[in-house]
Amino acid sequence: MNYLEATVEMPPRARHPMQEFCRRSDRMGRVELITWNAAGADEEYALFHVRGDVDAYRERIERVDDVRRYNLTAVDDRSFYSYVVHETRPADQRWRRAFAGRNLVVVPPIVYDERTRMHLTVVGDSDDLRALVTDLPEGFDLTVESVGDYDRRRRAVAPDLTDRQREAVRAAVDAGYYAVPREAGLAAVAAALGCAESTVSDHLRRAERRVMRRVARGVARAPG
């Protein structure tokens, strides 16, 4: 079983009014689609975790025509859950056709960033993942961030790393390279791996970049 982690640039017609509001408002921050149910013919259900001003969100969602009902529940003074029941839009149906009839599962959450993108992880057969990339509706621009064998345990801690990068990180931790204060330098890590210091440095920098990019993506954008 394989996975594909991707960033999808969404065309204007596919963006929900609430997504656009949260993206544009300086009172709103990160939005995660935690889970959803689109089993109905014309109605679907979604649970979001939203960072931002709940009153501003409530004022805007009241004016969205396709929202039939909703419930907002505070998590703390900076975030809340939004349970929304809304009409299925044609744009949503077009997007889902790329997944129809294929052995694919979207692993939540789907994260909407402050631009016009969503970040998602899809698990399934490799052939179906390749087909998904090529069969998206016109206007959807997909960028593959990483692919590989799906292992939730490994990806939750150190996503997207190559086997050699993992070896380098493990050796660096064992040697004390990441201890505070540092107990060993690149020479010790290189000796443990049997390679040059420059090679170890490259592996560690690439691993750190990938991990930090994921951490940064997971850090909420502060409203205002």
Residue pairs with C-beta under 8 A, 6 or more apart in sequence:
1 123
1 124
1 125
1 149
1 150
2 123
2 124
2 125
2 126
2 129
2 147
2 148
2 149
2 150
3 107
3 121
3 122
3 123
3 129
3 146
3 147
3 148
3 149
3 150
3 155
4 121
4 122
4 123
4 129
4 132
4 133
4 144
4 146
4 147
5 119
5 120
5 121
5 122
5 144
5 145
5 146
5 147
5 159
5 160
6 119
6 120
6 121
6 122
6 133
6 142
6 143
6 144
6 145
7 117
7 118
7 119
7 142
7 143
7 145
8 117
8 118
8 119
8 120
8 136
8 140
8 141
8 142
8 143
9 115
9 116
9 117
9 140
9 141
9 142
9 143
10 116
10 117
10 118
10 140
11 138
11 139
11 140
12 116
13 91
13 139
14 91
14 92
14 94
14 95
14 137
14 139
14 140
15 116
16 89
17 60
17 64
18 57
18 60
18 61
18 64
18 67
18 84
19 31
19 112
21 28
21 57
21 60
22 28
22 29
22 31
22 50
22 52
22 57
22 112
23 112
23 113
23 114
23 115
23 116
25 52
25 56
25 60
25 223
26 223
26 224
27 52
27 53
27 56
27 223
27 224
28 50
28 51
28 52
28 53
28 56
28 57
28 223
29 50
29 51
29 52
29 114
29 220
29 221
29 222
29 223
30 50
30 51
30 111
30 112
30 113
30 220
30 221
31 48
31 49
31 50
31 51
31 111
31 112
32 48
32 49
32 50
32 108
32 109
32 110
32 111
32 112
33 46
33 47
33 48
33 108
33 109
33 110
33 111
33 112
34 47
34 48
34 49
34 81
34 108
34 109
35 46
35 47
35 108
36 44
36 45
36 46
36 47
36 108
37 44
37 45
37 46
38 44
38 45
38 88
38 92
38 96
40 88
41 88
42 87
42 88
43 68
43 85
43 86
43 87
43 88
44 85
44 86
44 87
44 88
44 92
45 83
45 84
45 85
46 83
46 84
46 86
47 81
47 82
47 83
47 84
48 81
48 82
48 83
48 84
49 75
49 79
49 80
49 81
49 82
49 109
50 57
50 79
50 80
50 81
50 82
51 78
51 79
51 220
51 221
51 222
51 223
52 78
52 79
52 223
53 223
54 72
54 74
54 80
57 72
57 80
57 82
58 72
61 67
61 70
61 82
61 84
64 86
66 86
66 87
66 89
67 84
67 85
67 86
68 85
68 86
68 87
69 84
69 85
70 82
70 83
70 84
70 85
71 82
71 83
72 80
72 81
72 82
72 83
73 80
73 81
73 83
74 80
75 81
78 223
79 220
94 137
95 136
95 137
95 140
97 135
97 137
98 132
98 135
98 136
98 137
99 106
99 132
102 124
102 125
102 128
102 131
102 132
103 124
103 125
103 128
104 122
104 123
104 124
104 125
104 128
104 129
104 132
105 122
105 123
105 124
106 120
106 121
106 122
106 123
107 120
107 121
107 122
107 123
107 152
110 118
110 119
110 120
111 118
111 119
111 120
111 217
111 218
112 118
113 119
113 217
114 221
119 145
119 217
122 129
122 132
123 150
129 147
133 142
133 144
136 142
145 160
146 159
146 160
148 160
158 166
158 169
158 207
158 211
159 210
159 211
159 214
160 210
160 214
161 169
161 207
161 210
161 211
164 203
165 203
165 204
165 206
165 207
165 210
166 207
167 193
167 203
168 189
168 193
168 200
168 203
168 204
168 207
169 203
169 204
169 207
171 189
171 192
171 193
171 200
172 178
172 189
172 200
172 204
174 192
175 183
175 184
175 188
175 189
175 192
176 182
176 183
176 184
176 188
177 183
177 184
177 185
177 186
177 188
177 189
177 204
186 197
186 200
186 201
187 197
189 197
189 200
189 204
190 196
190 197
190 199
190 200
193 199
193 200
